[in-house]
Amino acid sequence: MTGSSRGLGRAIALDLAKMGYDLVINYARSKSKAMEVAGEIEKLGQKALLVKANVGDVEKIKDMFAQIRAAYGRLDVLVNNAASGVLRPAMELEESHWNWTMNINSKGLLFCAQEAAKMMEENGGGKIVSLSSLGSIRYIKNYTSVGVSKAAVEALTRYLAVELAPKNIIVNAVSGGVLDTDALNHFPNQQEMLEDARKNTPAGRMMEIDDMVKTVRFLLSDDAFMIRGQTIIVDGGRSLLLN
Ligand SMILES: NC(=O)c1ccc[n+]([C@@H]2O[C@H](COP(=O)([O-])OP(=O)(O)OC[C@H]3O[C@@H](n4cnc5c(N)ncnc54)[C@H](OP(=O)(O)O)[C@@H]3O)[C@@H](O)[C@H]2O)c1
């Protein structure tokens, strides 16, 4: 479970623990928060392996999977949730901003999936679910680098779904509308985004973390066996409107 110290990642990790999974709690900077999540998982009677690793760095990814192999010896599920990005209009993006965002959000999925698939194959298969956002297919102000990185996540999801299918590995993604997590604090227009989500979501309320958690849970269940390479949009219908 990448990026599980806070926000949606934390909620998915706790849900997986309730389902009986032992967890890997990956984080980059928030050690104390990651330790809290690990503590909660242990209270639920499951194991939690804490791994600090920047998923934008392939060597750190390889090292993380070596730790997972040493601790558990098997892997059933990869949830690719970690995300970061530089929020600026396209004309203000510098090369370092582009590389930072693409490395963590897009390259991270490819190399985590490669390492995960090697372990899953040894146990007869597994499931990979990534988190994406509406900026992959729609315009969101200041979101260029992240939106493009998420478009790559969704495309990679389709390629991996085909190439990993013979290994019985099921690959999908969940994309969502605005959620009130720490990620929103980085948007200069945070209040405007929350206001829009509250007022203009056809379903009548803004998204809650649990709406995403439930969809991840469904994609990890046997009921989703024939869903491959898809990005399920969970947004209460917000993206259906023109504005
Ligand atoms: N919030 C939304 O409105 C929204 C909507 C749709 C989809 N999503 C997607 O859902 C996912 C989670 O979003 P969120 O809102 O929960 O984000 P968040 O609150 O910003 O949390 C991001 C998580 O990713 C980790 N992370 C960041 N950079 C990392 C790196 N280089 N290596 C490893 N871990 C790293 C963070 O850990 P540290 O604190 O340790 O760095 C943290 O646990 C993302 O993929 C996001 O794009 C979010």
The ligand as an SDF file (V2000), in Angstrom:
LIG
                    3D

 48 52  0  0  0  0  0  0  0  0999 V2000
   -7.8010   14.4250   -2.4430 N   0  0  0  0  0  0  0  0  0  0  0  0
   -8.5070   14.3400   -3.5500 C   0  0  0  0  0  0  0  0  0  0  0  0
   -9.3370   15.2290   -3.8420 O   0  0  0  0  0  0  0  0  0  0  0  0
   -8.3470   13.1720   -4.4750 C   0  0  0  0  0  0  0  0  0  0  0  0
   -9.3240   12.9430   -5.4470 C   0  0  0  0  0  0  0  0  0  0  0  0
   -9.1810   11.8660   -6.3240 C   0  0  0  0  0  0  0  0  0  0  0  0
   -8.0670   11.0500   -6.2380 C   0  0  0  0  0  0  0  0  0  0  0  0
   -7.1180   11.2890   -5.2960 N   0  0  0  0  0  0  0  0  0  0  0  0
   -5.9530   10.4120   -5.3000 C   0  0  0  0  0  0  0  0  0  0  0  0
   -5.9640    9.6060   -4.1400 O   0  0  0  0  0  0  0  0  0  0  0  0
   -4.6300    9.3660   -3.7010 C   0  0  0  0  0  0  0  0  0  0  0  0
   -4.4600    9.8080   -2.2700 C   0  0  0  0  0  0  0  0  0  0  0  0
   -4.7790   11.1960   -2.1830 O   0  0  0  0  0  0  0  0  0  0  0  0
   -4.8370   11.9800   -0.8040 P   0  0  0  0  0  0  0  0  0  0  0  0
   -5.7450   13.1250   -1.0360 O   0  0  0  0  0  0  0  0  0  0  0  0
   -5.0750   11.0430    0.3250 O   0  0  0  0  0  0  0  0  0  0  0  0
   -3.3330   12.5480   -0.7410 O   0  0  0  0  0  0  0  0  0  0  0  0
   -2.4950   13.1310    0.4950 P   0  0  0  0  0  0  0  0  0  0  0  0
   -3.4000   13.4520    1.6270 O   0  0  0  0  0  0  0  0  0  0  0  0
   -1.6430   14.2130   -0.0760 O   0  0  0  0  0  0  0  0  0  0  0  0
   -1.5620   11.8850    0.9040 O   0  0  0  0  0  0  0  0  0  0  0  0
   -0.5920   11.4490    0.0210 C   0  0  0  0  0  0  0  0  0  0  0  0
    0.0720   10.1950    0.5490 C   0  0  0  0  0  0  0  0  0  0  0  0
    1.0980    9.8160   -0.3880 O   0  0  0  0  0  0  0  0  0  0  0  0
    2.3360    9.7390    0.2970 C   0  0  0  0  0  0  0  0  0  0  0  0
    3.4390   10.1400   -0.5740 N   0  0  0  0  0  0  0  0  0  0  0  0
    3.6330   11.3310   -1.1810 C   0  0  0  0  0  0  0  0  0  0  0  0
    4.7730   11.3040   -1.9120 N   0  0  0  0  0  0  0  0  0  0  0  0
    5.3060   10.0640   -1.7350 C   0  0  0  0  0  0  0  0  0  0  0  0
    6.4630    9.4250   -2.2200 C   0  0  0  0  0  0  0  0  0  0  0  0
    7.3260   10.0600   -3.0280 N   0  0  0  0  0  0  0  0  0  0  0  0
    6.7040    8.1370   -1.8550 N   0  0  0  0  0  0  0  0  0  0  0  0
    5.8420    7.4840   -1.0300 C   0  0  0  0  0  0  0  0  0  0  0  0
    4.7270    8.0440   -0.5300 N   0  0  0  0  0  0  0  0  0  0  0  0
    4.4570    9.3160   -0.8860 C   0  0  0  0  0  0  0  0  0  0  0  0
    2.1850   10.6470    1.4990 C   0  0  0  0  0  0  0  0  0  0  0  0
    3.0930   10.2160    2.4970 O   0  0  0  0  0  0  0  0  0  0  0  0
    4.0760   11.2390    3.2990 P   0  0  0  0  0  0  0  0  0  0  0  0
    3.2020   12.1720    4.0570 O   0  0  0  0  0  0  0  0  0  0  0  0
    4.8590   10.3180    4.1640 O   0  0  0  0  0  0  0  0  0  0  0  0
    4.9010   11.9480    2.2710 O   0  0  0  0  0  0  0  0  0  0  0  0
    0.7230   10.4030    1.8900 C   0  0  0  0  0  0  0  0  0  0  0  0
    0.5960    9.2340    2.6560 O   0  0  0  0  0  0  0  0  0  0  0  0
   -3.7190   10.0850   -4.6870 C   0  0  0  0  0  0  0  0  0  0  0  0
   -3.2770    9.1970   -5.6790 O   0  0  0  0  0  0  0  0  0  0  0  0
   -4.6370   11.1440   -5.2550 C   0  0  0  0  0  0  0  0  0  0  0  0
   -4.2330   11.5880   -6.5350 O   0  0  0  0  0  0  0  0  0  0  0  0
   -7.2380   12.3220   -4.4060 C   0  0  0  0  0  0  0  0  0  0  0  0
  1  2  1  0
  2  3  2  0
  2  4  1  0
  4  5  1  0
  4 48  2  0
  5  6  2  0
  6  7  1  0
  7  8  2  0
  8  9  1  0
  8 48  1  0
  9 10  1  0
  9 46  1  0
 10 11  1  0
 11 12  1  0
 11 44  1  0
 12 13  1  0
 13 14  1  0
 14 15  2  0
 14 16  1  0
 14 17  1  0
 17 18  1  0
 18 19  2  0
 18 20  1  0
 18 21  1  0
 21 22  1  0
 22 23  1  0
 23 24  1  0
 23 42  1  0
 24 25  1  0
 25 26  1  0
 25 36  1  0
 26 27  1  0
 26 35  1  0
 27 28  2  0
 28 29  1  0
 29 30  1  0
 29 35  2  0
 30 31  1  0
 30 32  2  0
 32 33  1  0
 33 34  2  0
 34 35  1  0
 36 37  1  0
 36 42  1  0
 37 38  1  0
 38 39  2  0
 38 40  1  0
 38 41  1  0
 42 43  1  0
 44 45  1  0
 44 46  1  0
 46 47  1  0
M  CHG  2   8   1  16  -1
M  END
$$$$
